[in-house]
Amino acid sequence: MLTNALLACLDALLPKRCAACDSPALSGPLCEACAGSLIPGDEGACPQCGALDLERDGRAPDGHCGPCIQRPPAFSRARGAYAYGGAMADAIRRWKTRPEPTLTPTMCELILHGRWERGDQERPTLLVMVPPDPKRLRQRGFHPAGLLARAMGEHLSLPLDPRAVRTARGYPSSRGQGRDARRERLRGAFKVCRDRVQGARLLLIDDVMTTGATVETISRLCLRAGASSVEVAVLARAPR
């Protein structure tokens, strides 16, 4: 086991590199330029789905976005630690495409920067995660959402049940698809264990939320299985 002194020596000889651009990172997981470009996930966000609209166009007086007014999502609240784009998107892409989860500590540190604490009456009682597609899990060798969920569980002192939501079949990448197409590809992709979620206030974890189709599908299944409520927390939320 490495001693603290040896770890300090290694840090001095091999300084931390920025997760987004590989420049030296003097403090924190990103270099000064990349860190300065990050946008907090609650800045101009819809209070329900967490969609970021930095100009707040087309919002109701209470801040809700049009889609949430027309068709409220199954989950009660969704939020990202940061907006998805720029340096944050670069860091996440590098993390998810490397053969080893070398950036995992960095990404876990970043998601913990979000404002997740809630009052006791609203506090979730159980953490669950978006389960992996088997093919992508084999390719990566690790599951990003699962690693983030473990870090969140330790941070919030909440139990994590990785078997509450499971993959029923593989599902292809949704890159470039709209919300309706994404929902269709997820039909029958997940299954929820009723005994594990019944009566629980769930906090569902994923790495990136774009249209929200994946967390919406899982949230509806959890509520049908008897969950009391579902909130969503992600590392990065895409701007609308």
C-alpha atoms as an extended CHARMM CRD file, in Angstrom:
* protein
*
       240  EXT
         1         1  MET       CA              0.0000000000        0.0000000000        0.0000000000  PROA      1               0.0000000000
         2         2  LEU       CA              1.3260000000        3.4490000000       -0.9130000000  PROA      2               0.0000000000
         3         3  THR       CA              2.1180000000        5.7440000000        1.9860000000  PROA      3               0.0000000000
         4         4  ASN       CA              0.9820000000        9.3640000000        2.0980000000  PROA      4               0.0000000000
         5         5  ALA       CA              4.6000000000       10.5030000000        1.7040000000  PROA      5               0.0000000000
         6         6  LEU       CA              5.0350000000        8.3900000000       -1.4230000000  PROA      6               0.0000000000
         7         7  LEU       CA              1.7640000000        9.6460000000       -2.8520000000  PROA      7               0.0000000000
         8         8  ALA       CA              2.9270000000       13.2270000000       -2.2580000000  PROA      8               0.0000000000
         9         9  CYS       CA              6.1750000000       12.4780000000       -4.1040000000  PROA      9               0.0000000000
        10        10  LEU       CA              4.2640000000       10.9780000000       -7.0270000000  PROA      10              0.0000000000
        11        11  ASP       CA              2.0110000000       14.0340000000       -7.1980000000  PROA      11              0.0000000000
        12        12  ALA       CA              5.0880000000       16.2620000000       -7.3330000000  PROA      12              0.0000000000
        13        13  LEU       CA              6.7760000000       14.1840000000      -10.0420000000  PROA      13              0.0000000000
        14        14  LEU       CA              3.5780000000       13.5270000000      -12.0020000000  PROA      14              0.0000000000
        15        15  PRO       CA              1.3750000000       16.6030000000      -11.5830000000  PROA      15              0.0000000000
        16        16  LYS       CA             -2.3450000000       16.2760000000      -12.1600000000  PROA      16              0.0000000000
        17        17  ARG       CA             -3.5130000000       16.8680000000      -15.7000000000  PROA      17              0.0000000000
        18        18  CYS       CA             -6.7390000000       18.5650000000      -16.6990000000  PROA      18              0.0000000000
        19        19  ALA       CA             -9.4790000000       16.0130000000      -17.3830000000  PROA      19              0.0000000000
        20        20  ALA       CA            -10.6340000000       18.0040000000      -20.4100000000  PROA      20              0.0000000000
        21        21  CYS       CA             -7.4840000000       19.2310000000      -22.1820000000  PROA      21              0.0000000000
        22        22  ASP       CA             -4.4930000000       17.5380000000      -20.4590000000  PROA      22              0.0000000000
        23        23  SER       CA             -2.9410000000       20.8580000000      -19.4220000000  PROA      23              0.0000000000
        24        24  PRO       CA             -1.4320000000       20.9720000000      -15.9070000000  PROA      24              0.0000000000
        25        25  ALA       CA             -4.1230000000       21.2330000000      -13.2430000000  PROA      25              0.0000000000
        26        26  LEU       CA             -2.6130000000       23.0560000000      -10.2880000000  PROA      26              0.0000000000
        27        27  SER       CA             -5.6650000000       22.5350000000       -8.0740000000  PROA      27              0.0000000000
        28        28  GLY       CA             -8.8280000000       20.5720000000       -8.6510000000  PROA      28              0.0000000000
        29        29  PRO       CA             -9.6610000000       18.1960000000      -11.5150000000  PROA      29              0.0000000000
        30        30  LEU       CA             -9.5090000000       20.8040000000      -14.3160000000  PROA      30              0.0000000000
        31        31  CYS       CA             -7.0570000000       23.4720000000      -15.3910000000  PROA      31              0.0000000000
        32        32  GLU       CA             -7.9150000000       27.0700000000      -14.5980000000  PROA      32              0.0000000000
        33        33  ALA       CA             -9.2330000000       27.8510000000      -18.0930000000  PROA      33              0.0000000000
        34        34  CYS       CA            -11.4820000000       24.7790000000      -18.2980000000  PROA      34              0.0000000000
        35        35  ALA       CA            -12.7280000000       25.1550000000      -14.7340000000  PROA      35              0.0000000000
        36        36  GLY       CA            -13.6640000000       28.7620000000      -15.4560000000  PROA      36              0.0000000000
        37        37  SER       CA            -15.7970000000       27.6850000000      -18.4070000000  PROA      37              0.0000000000
        38        38  LEU       CA            -18.0780000000       25.3850000000      -16.4060000000  PROA      38              0.0000000000
        39        39  ILE       CA            -21.7050000000       26.4160000000      -15.8890000000  PROA      39              0.0000000000
        40        40  PRO       CA            -23.4270000000       25.1630000000      -12.7000000000  PROA      40              0.0000000000
        41        41  GLY       CA            -26.3690000000       22.8860000000      -13.4330000000  PROA      41              0.0000000000
        42        42  ASP       CA            -28.8300000000       25.0070000000      -11.4760000000  PROA      42              0.0000000000
        43        43  GLU       CA            -28.1150000000       28.2170000000      -13.3780000000  PROA      43              0.0000000000
        44        44  GLY       CA            -31.2690000000       29.0260000000      -15.3600000000  PROA      44              0.0000000000
        45        45  ALA       CA            -32.5170000000       25.4500000000      -14.9800000000  PROA      45              0.0000000000
        46        46  CYS       CA            -36.1460000000       24.3310000000      -15.0610000000  PROA      46              0.0000000000
        47        47  PRO       CA            -36.9780000000       23.4520000000      -11.4350000000  PROA      47              0.0000000000
        48        48  GLN       CA            -38.5410000000       20.1570000000      -12.5120000000  PROA      48              0.0000000000
        49        49  CYS       CA            -36.6310000000       18.6220000000      -15.4330000000  PROA      49              0.0000000000
        50        50  GLY       CA            -33.4000000000       20.5640000000      -14.9010000000  PROA      50              0.0000000000
        51        51  ALA       CA            -33.1940000000       21.6420000000      -18.5530000000  PROA      51              0.0000000000
        52        52  LEU       CA            -30.8370000000       24.5720000000      -18.8710000000  PROA      52              0.0000000000
        53        53  ASP       CA            -32.0520000000       27.6430000000      -20.7030000000  PROA      53              0.0000000000
        54        54  LEU       CA            -29.4850000000       30.3360000000      -19.9790000000  PROA      54              0.0000000000
        55        55  GLU       CA            -31.6600000000       33.0260000000      -21.5750000000  PROA      55              0.0000000000
        56        56  ARG       CA            -34.8410000000       31.7670000000      -19.8470000000  PROA      56              0.0000000000
        57        57  ASP       CA            -36.8660000000       32.1250000000      -23.0620000000  PROA      57              0.0000000000
        58        58  GLY       CA            -40.3400000000       30.6270000000      -23.0900000000  PROA      58              0.0000000000
        59        59  ARG       CA            -40.4780000000       30.0020000000      -19.3600000000  PROA      59              0.0000000000
        60        60  ALA       CA            -43.4600000000       30.2230000000      -17.0370000000  PROA      60              0.0000000000
        61        61  PRO       CA            -43.2090000000       32.7570000000      -14.2010000000  PROA      61              0.0000000000
        62        62  ASP       CA            -42.1790000000       29.9650000000      -11.8160000000  PROA      62              0.0000000000
        63        63  GLY       CA            -39.3540000000       28.9510000000      -14.1490000000  PROA      63              0.0000000000
        64        64  HSD       CA            -40.8750000000       25.7450000000      -15.5450000000  PROA      64              0.0000000000
        65        65  CYS       CA            -40.0870000000       25.0450000000      -19.1890000000  PROA      65              0.0000000000
        66        66  GLY       CA            -42.7420000000       24.5270000000      -21.8570000000  PROA      66              0.0000000000
        67        67  PRO       CA            -42.3610000000       20.7220000000      -22.1590000000  PROA      67              0.0000000000
        68        68  CYS       CA            -42.7810000000       20.2730000000      -18.3820000000  PROA      68              0.0000000000
        69        69  ILE       CA            -45.9270000000       22.4120000000      -18.4450000000  PROA      69              0.0000000000
        70        70  GLN       CA            -47.4020000000       20.4820000000      -21.3930000000  PROA      70              0.0000000000
        71        71  ARG       CA            -46.3190000000       17.0060000000      -20.2470000000  PROA      71              0.0000000000
        72        72  PRO       CA            -44.9020000000       16.8390000000      -16.6990000000  PROA      72              0.0000000000
        73        73  PRO       CA            -42.2420000000       14.1270000000      -16.3540000000  PROA      73              0.0000000000
        74        74  ALA       CA            -42.6400000000       11.1460000000      -14.0540000000  PROA      74              0.0000000000
        75        75  PHE       CA            -39.7320000000       12.2090000000      -11.8540000000  PROA      75              0.0000000000
        76        76  SER       CA            -40.3340000000       15.0230000000       -9.3980000000  PROA      76              0.0000000000
        77        77  ARG       CA            -37.0200000000       16.7960000000       -9.9600000000  PROA      77              0.0000000000
        78        78  ALA       CA            -33.8900000000       16.4510000000      -12.0940000000  PROA      78              0.0000000000
        79        79  ARG       CA            -30.6380000000       18.3480000000      -11.8680000000  PROA      79              0.0000000000
        80        80  GLY       CA            -27.1140000000       18.2030000000      -13.2500000000  PROA      80              0.0000000000
        81        81  ALA       CA            -24.0030000000       19.2430000000      -11.3910000000  PROA      81              0.0000000000
        82        82  TYR       CA            -22.9490000000       21.1550000000      -14.5250000000  PROA      82              0.0000000000
        83        83  ALA       CA            -24.1640000000       22.0420000000      -17.9970000000  PROA      83              0.0000000000
        84        84  TYR       CA            -23.0780000000       19.5880000000      -20.6820000000  PROA      84              0.0000000000
        85        85  GLY       CA            -20.8210000000       21.2270000000      -23.2550000000  PROA      85              0.0000000000
        86        86  GLY       CA            -17.3360000000       22.6160000000      -23.7700000000  PROA      86              0.0000000000
        87        87  ALA       CA            -14.7520000000       21.3920000000      -21.2740000000  PROA      87              0.0000000000
        88        88  MET       CA            -17.2860000000       19.2950000000      -19.3780000000  PROA      88              0.0000000000
        89        89  ALA       CA            -18.3200000000       17.4240000000      -22.5300000000  PROA      89              0.0000000000
        90        90  ASP       CA            -14.6530000000       16.8910000000      -23.4690000000  PROA      90              0.0000000000
        91        91  ALA       CA            -13.8700000000       15.4510000000      -20.0410000000  PROA      91              0.0000000000
        92        92  ILE       CA            -16.8580000000       13.0960000000      -20.0870000000  PROA      92              0.0000000000
        93        93  ARG       CA            -16.0940000000       11.8560000000      -23.6030000000  PROA      93              0.0000000000
        94        94  ARG       CA            -12.4850000000       11.1180000000      -22.6470000000  PROA      94              0.0000000000
        95        95  TRP       CA            -13.6020000000        9.2930000000      -19.5120000000  PROA      95              0.0000000000
        96        96  LYS       CA            -16.1330000000        7.0970000000      -21.3060000000  PROA      96              0.0000000000
        97        97  THR       CA            -13.9290000000        6.1990000000      -24.2780000000  PROA      97              0.0000000000
        98        98  ARG       CA            -10.7170000000        5.2640000000      -22.4480000000  PROA      98              0.0000000000
        99        99  PRO       CA             -9.9970000000        1.5360000000      -21.9300000000  PROA      99              0.0000000000
       100       100  GLU       CA             -9.6250000000        2.0820000000      -18.1670000000  PROA      100             0.0000000000
       101       101  PRO       CA            -11.5660000000        4.3670000000      -15.7920000000  PROA      101             0.0000000000
       102       102  THR       CA             -8.4880000000        6.5080000000      -15.1860000000  PROA      102             0.0000000000
       103       103  LEU       CA            -10.5910000000        9.6520000000      -14.8760000000  PROA      103             0.0000000000
       104       104  THR       CA            -13.0910000000        8.1530000000      -12.4480000000  PROA      104             0.0000000000
       105       105  PRO       CA            -11.8570000000        9.9830000000       -9.3060000000  PROA      105             0.0000000000
       106       106  THR       CA            -11.9990000000       13.2620000000      -11.2160000000  PROA      106             0.0000000000
       107       107  MET       CA            -15.5240000000       12.7380000000      -12.5180000000  PROA      107             0.0000000000
       108       108  CYS       CA            -16.7590000000       11.6190000000       -9.1100000000  PROA      108             0.0000000000
       109       109  GLU       CA            -15.2510000000       14.7580000000       -7.6000000000  PROA      109             0.0000000000
       110       110  LEU       CA            -17.0650000000       16.8940000000      -10.1610000000  PROA      110             0.0000000000
       111       111  ILE       CA            -20.5190000000       15.3910000000       -9.5790000000  PROA      111             0.0000000000
       112       112  LEU       CA            -20.1350000000       15.9880000000       -5.8490000000  PROA      112             0.0000000000
       113       113  HSD       CA            -19.8190000000       19.7260000000       -6.5760000000  PROA      113             0.0000000000
       114       114  GLY       CA            -23.5610000000       19.7950000000       -7.3080000000  PROA      114             0.0000000000
       115       115  ARG       CA            -26.0450000000       21.1070000000       -4.7640000000  PROA      115             0.0000000000
       116       116  TRP       CA            -27.6980000000       17.8490000000       -3.7770000000  PROA      116             0.0000000000
       117       117  GLU       CA            -28.5600000000       18.2980000000       -0.1120000000  PROA      117             0.0000000000
       118       118  ARG       CA            -32.2800000000       18.4700000000        0.6810000000  PROA      118             0.0000000000
       119       119  GLY       CA            -34.4040000000       18.8770000000        3.7990000000  PROA      119             0.0000000000
       120       120  ASP       CA            -35.0600000000       15.7390000000        5.8230000000  PROA      120             0.0000000000
       121       121  GLN       CA            -38.6830000000       15.5170000000        4.6730000000  PROA      121             0.0000000000
       122       122  GLU       CA            -37.6390000000       15.5920000000        1.0010000000  PROA      122             0.0000000000
       123       123  ARG       CA            -34.4410000000       13.5940000000        1.3880000000  PROA      123             0.0000000000
       124       124  PRO       CA            -34.2590000000       10.4240000000       -0.7840000000  PROA      124             0.0000000000
       125       125  THR       CA            -34.0450000000        7.1150000000        1.0360000000  PROA      125             0.0000000000
       126       126  LEU       CA            -32.4070000000        4.9690000000       -1.6620000000  PROA      126             0.0000000000
       127       127  LEU       CA            -29.9820000000        5.4750000000       -4.5480000000  PROA      127             0.0000000000
       128       128  VAL       CA            -30.4800000000        3.6350000000       -7.8400000000  PROA      128             0.0000000000
       129       129  MET       CA            -28.6770000000        4.0270000000      -11.1480000000  PROA      129             0.0000000000
       130       130  VAL       CA            -29.3120000000        3.7640000000      -14.8590000000  PROA      130             0.0000000000
       131       131  PRO       CA            -28.0690000000        0.2240000000      -15.6330000000  PROA      131             0.0000000000
       132       132  PRO       CA            -25.4810000000       -0.3360000000      -18.3650000000  PROA      132             0.0000000000
       133       133  ASP       CA            -25.9790000000       -1.6260000000      -21.8660000000  PROA      133             0.0000000000
       134       134  PRO       CA            -24.1320000000       -4.9820000000      -21.8340000000  PROA      134             0.0000000000
       135       135  LYS       CA            -22.2210000000       -4.2930000000      -25.0590000000  PROA      135             0.0000000000
       136       136  ARG       CA            -20.9080000000       -0.9010000000      -23.9150000000  PROA      136             0.0000000000
       137       137  LEU       CA            -20.0560000000       -2.3360000000      -20.5020000000  PROA      137             0.0000000000
       138       138  ARG       CA            -17.8550000000       -4.9670000000      -22.1690000000  PROA      138             0.0000000000
       139       139  GLN       CA            -16.2120000000       -2.3360000000      -24.3700000000  PROA      139             0.0000000000
       140       140  ARG       CA            -15.4210000000        0.0910000000      -21.5290000000  PROA      140             0.0000000000
       141       141  GLY       CA            -14.7890000000       -2.3530000000      -18.7430000000  PROA      141             0.0000000000
       142       142  PHE       CA            -16.5920000000       -0.0760000000      -16.2930000000  PROA      142             0.0000000000
       143       143  HSD       CA            -19.9960000000        1.5420000000      -15.8130000000  PROA      143             0.0000000000
       144       144  PRO       CA            -19.8590000000        5.3640000000      -15.4880000000  PROA      144             0.0000000000
       145       145  ALA       CA            -23.2770000000        5.7670000000      -13.8470000000  PROA      145             0.0000000000
       146       146  GLY       CA            -22.4840000000        3.0500000000      -11.3260000000  PROA      146             0.0000000000
       147       147  LEU       CA            -19.2260000000        4.6900000000      -10.2730000000  PROA      147             0.0000000000
       148       148  LEU       CA            -20.9280000000        8.0650000000       -9.9060000000  PROA      148             0.0000000000
       149       149  ALA       CA            -23.7490000000        6.4740000000       -7.8990000000  PROA      149             0.0000000000
       150       150  ARG       CA            -21.2720000000        4.8980000000       -5.4920000000  PROA      150             0.0000000000
       151       151  ALA       CA            -19.5980000000        8.2680000000       -4.9270000000  PROA      151             0.0000000000
       152       152  MET       CA            -22.9690000000        9.9620000000       -4.4070000000  PROA      152             0.0000000000
       153       153  GLY       CA            -24.0250000000        7.3090000000       -1.9270000000  PROA      153             0.0000000000
       154       154  GLU       CA            -20.9320000000        7.9170000000        0.1890000000  PROA      154             0.0000000000
       155       155  HSD       CA            -21.3250000000       11.6940000000       -0.1060000000  PROA      155             0.0000000000
       156       156  LEU       CA            -25.0080000000       11.7250000000        0.8960000000  PROA      156             0.0000000000
       157       157  SER       CA            -24.8100000000        8.7580000000        3.2960000000  PROA      157             0.0000000000
       158       158  LEU       CA            -27.5000000000        6.9280000000        1.3270000000  PROA      158             0.0000000000
       159       159  PRO       CA            -27.6610000000        3.2070000000        0.5100000000  PROA      159             0.0000000000
       160       160  LEU       CA            -27.1570000000        2.2070000000       -3.1290000000  PROA      160             0.0000000000
       161       161  ASP       CA            -29.0360000000       -0.7600000000       -4.5950000000  PROA      161             0.0000000000
       162       162  PRO       CA            -27.4710000000       -1.6960000000       -7.9620000000  PROA      162             0.0000000000
       163       163  ARG       CA            -30.0250000000       -4.4770000000       -8.4640000000  PROA      163             0.0000000000
       164       164  ALA       CA            -33.1660000000       -2.3890000000       -8.0860000000  PROA      164             0.0000000000
       165       165  VAL       CA            -33.1140000000       -1.3450000000      -11.7730000000  PROA      165             0.0000000000
       166       166  ARG       CA            -31.6480000000       -3.8090000000      -14.2440000000  PROA      166             0.0000000000
       167       167  THR       CA            -31.2060000000       -4.1380000000      -17.9910000000  PROA      167             0.0000000000
       168       168  ALA       CA            -33.7390000000       -6.4390000000      -19.6320000000  PROA      168             0.0000000000
       169       169  ARG       CA            -32.1040000000       -6.2530000000      -23.0580000000  PROA      169             0.0000000000
       170       170  GLY       CA            -29.3760000000       -4.3330000000      -24.8280000000  PROA      170             0.0000000000
       171       171  TYR       CA            -30.2100000000       -0.9140000000      -26.1940000000  PROA      171             0.0000000000
       172       172  PRO       CA            -28.3220000000        0.8940000000      -28.9850000000  PROA      172             0.0000000000
       173       173  SER       CA            -26.7540000000        4.3170000000      -28.6990000000  PROA      173             0.0000000000
       174       174  SER       CA            -29.2040000000        7.2040000000      -28.9050000000  PROA      174             0.0000000000
       175       175  ARG       CA            -26.7270000000        9.7330000000      -30.2500000000  PROA      175             0.0000000000
       176       176  GLY       CA            -28.4320000000       12.1100000000      -32.6720000000  PROA      176             0.0000000000
       177       177  GLN       CA            -31.9560000000       10.8940000000      -31.8900000000  PROA      177             0.0000000000
       178       178  GLY       CA            -34.8680000000       12.9880000000      -30.6820000000  PROA      178             0.0000000000
       179       179  ARG       CA            -36.9480000000       12.3080000000      -27.5770000000  PROA      179             0.0000000000
       180       180  ASP       CA            -39.6170000000       10.1750000000      -29.2770000000  PROA      180             0.0000000000
       181       181  ALA       CA            -37.0320000000        7.9910000000      -31.0330000000  PROA      181             0.0000000000
       182       182  ARG       CA            -35.1280000000        7.5540000000      -27.7890000000  PROA      182             0.0000000000
       183       183  ARG       CA            -38.2600000000        6.4940000000      -25.9310000000  PROA      183             0.0000000000
       184       184  GLU       CA            -39.0640000000        3.9390000000      -28.6100000000  PROA      184             0.0000000000
       185       185  ARG       CA            -35.6040000000        2.3580000000      -28.4800000000  PROA      185             0.0000000000
       186       186  LEU       CA            -35.9440000000        1.9910000000      -24.6890000000  PROA      186             0.0000000000
       187       187  ARG       CA            -39.2350000000        0.1060000000      -24.8250000000  PROA      187             0.0000000000
       188       188  GLY       CA            -38.7090000000       -3.0700000000      -22.8030000000  PROA      188             0.0000000000
       189       189  ALA       CA            -35.0590000000       -2.2580000000      -22.1000000000  PROA      189             0.0000000000
       190       190  PHE       CA            -35.3130000000       -2.0920000000      -18.2820000000  PROA      190             0.0000000000
       191       191  LYS       CA            -36.9410000000       -3.9750000000      -15.4500000000  PROA      191             0.0000000000
       192       192  VAL       CA            -37.4700000000       -2.9020000000      -11.8530000000  PROA      192             0.0000000000
       193       193  CYS       CA            -37.5410000000       -5.1180000000       -8.7630000000  PROA      193             0.0000000000
       194       194  ARG       CA            -40.7130000000       -4.2070000000       -6.8950000000  PROA      194             0.0000000000
       195       195  ASP       CA            -39.4670000000       -5.5350000000       -3.5450000000  PROA      195             0.0000000000
       196       196  ARG       CA            -36.4170000000       -3.2460000000       -3.6980000000  PROA      196             0.0000000000
       197       197  VAL       CA            -38.1100000000        0.0600000000       -4.5470000000  PROA      197             0.0000000000
       198       198  GLN       CA            -41.5770000000       -0.1850000000       -2.9820000000  PROA      198             0.0000000000
       199       199  GLY       CA            -42.2310000000        2.7830000000       -0.6970000000  PROA      199             0.0000000000
       200       200  ALA       CA            -38.7700000000        4.2920000000       -1.2810000000  PROA      200             0.0000000000
       201       201  ARG       CA            -37.9430000000        7.8670000000       -2.2580000000  PROA      201             0.0000000000
       202       202  LEU       CA            -35.4720000000        7.1830000000       -5.0320000000  PROA      202             0.0000000000
       203       203  LEU       CA            -32.5330000000        9.2160000000       -6.3080000000  PROA      203             0.0000000000
       204       204  LEU       CA            -31.6940000000        7.9810000000       -9.8080000000  PROA      204             0.0000000000
       205       205  ILE       CA            -28.1060000000        8.5630000000      -10.9780000000  PROA      205             0.0000000000
       206       206  ASP       CA            -26.7240000000        8.8390000000      -14.5280000000  PROA      206             0.0000000000
       207       207  ASP       CA            -23.7140000000       10.5110000000      -16.1200000000  PROA      207             0.0000000000
       208       208  VAL       CA            -25.3740000000       12.6940000000      -18.8040000000  PROA      208             0.0000000000
       209       209  MET       CA            -28.9970000000       13.7270000000      -19.3360000000  PROA      209             0.0000000000
       210       210  THR       CA            -29.9480000000       15.1060000000      -22.7400000000  PROA      210             0.0000000000
       211       211  THR       CA            -33.6190000000       14.6650000000      -23.7160000000  PROA      211             0.0000000000
       212       212  GLY       CA            -34.3900000000       12.8440000000      -20.4580000000  PROA      212             0.0000000000
       213       213  ALA       CA            -35.9260000000        9.8330000000      -22.2300000000  PROA      213             0.0000000000
       214       214  THR       CA            -33.8520000000        7.2650000000      -20.3160000000  PROA      214             0.0000000000
       215       215  VAL       CA            -34.4950000000        8.5980000000      -16.8080000000  PROA      215             0.0000000000
       216       216  GLU       CA            -38.1490000000        9.2360000000      -17.7110000000  PROA      216             0.0000000000
       217       217  THR       CA            -38.5980000000        5.6030000000      -18.7840000000  PROA      217             0.0000000000
       218       218  ILE       CA            -36.9490000000        4.2740000000      -15.6270000000  PROA      218             0.0000000000
       219       219  SER       CA            -38.8330000000        6.7070000000      -13.3820000000  PROA      219             0.0000000000
       220       220  ARG       CA            -42.1960000000        5.5400000000      -14.7190000000  PROA      220             0.0000000000
       221       221  LEU       CA            -41.2480000000        1.9020000000      -14.1640000000  PROA      221             0.0000000000
       222       222  CYS       CA            -40.1210000000        2.6450000000      -10.5990000000  PROA      222             0.0000000000
       223       223  LEU       CA            -43.3480000000        4.4620000000       -9.7760000000  PROA      223             0.0000000000
       224       224  ARG       CA            -45.4160000000        1.6100000000      -11.2170000000  PROA      224             0.0000000000
       225       225  ALA       CA            -43.3980000000       -0.7540000000       -9.0230000000  PROA      225             0.0000000000
       226       226  GLY       CA            -44.4250000000        1.2060000000       -5.9330000000  PROA      226             0.0000000000
       227       227  ALA       CA            -41.6840000000        3.7820000000       -5.4070000000  PROA      227             0.0000000000
       228       228  SER       CA            -42.9210000000        6.8090000000       -3.4620000000  PROA      228             0.0000000000
       229       229  SER       CA            -41.0790000000        9.3170000000       -5.6910000000  PROA      229             0.0000000000
       230       230  VAL       CA            -38.1080000000        9.6030000000       -8.0480000000  PROA      230             0.0000000000
       231       231  GLU       CA            -35.5400000000       12.3830000000       -8.3100000000  PROA      231             0.0000000000
       232       232  VAL       CA            -32.7060000000       12.4410000000      -10.8420000000  PROA      232             0.0000000000
       233       233  ALA       CA            -29.1080000000       13.5880000000      -10.3780000000  PROA      233             0.0000000000
       234       234  VAL       CA            -26.5630000000       13.5800000000      -13.1960000000  PROA      234             0.0000000000
       235       235  LEU       CA            -23.0390000000       14.8130000000      -13.7270000000  PROA      235             0.0000000000
       236       236  ALA       CA            -24.0390000000       16.9610000000      -16.7050000000  PROA      236             0.0000000000
       237       237  ARG       CA            -27.3630000000       18.2110000000      -18.0870000000  PROA      237             0.0000000000
       238       238  ALA       CA            -27.5940000000       19.3050000000      -21.6980000000  PROA      238             0.0000000000
       239       239  PRO       CA            -28.8440000000       22.8580000000      -22.3670000000  PROA      239             0.0000000000
       240       240  ARG       CA            -32.1570000000       23.0620000000      -24.1760000000  PROA      240             0.0000000000
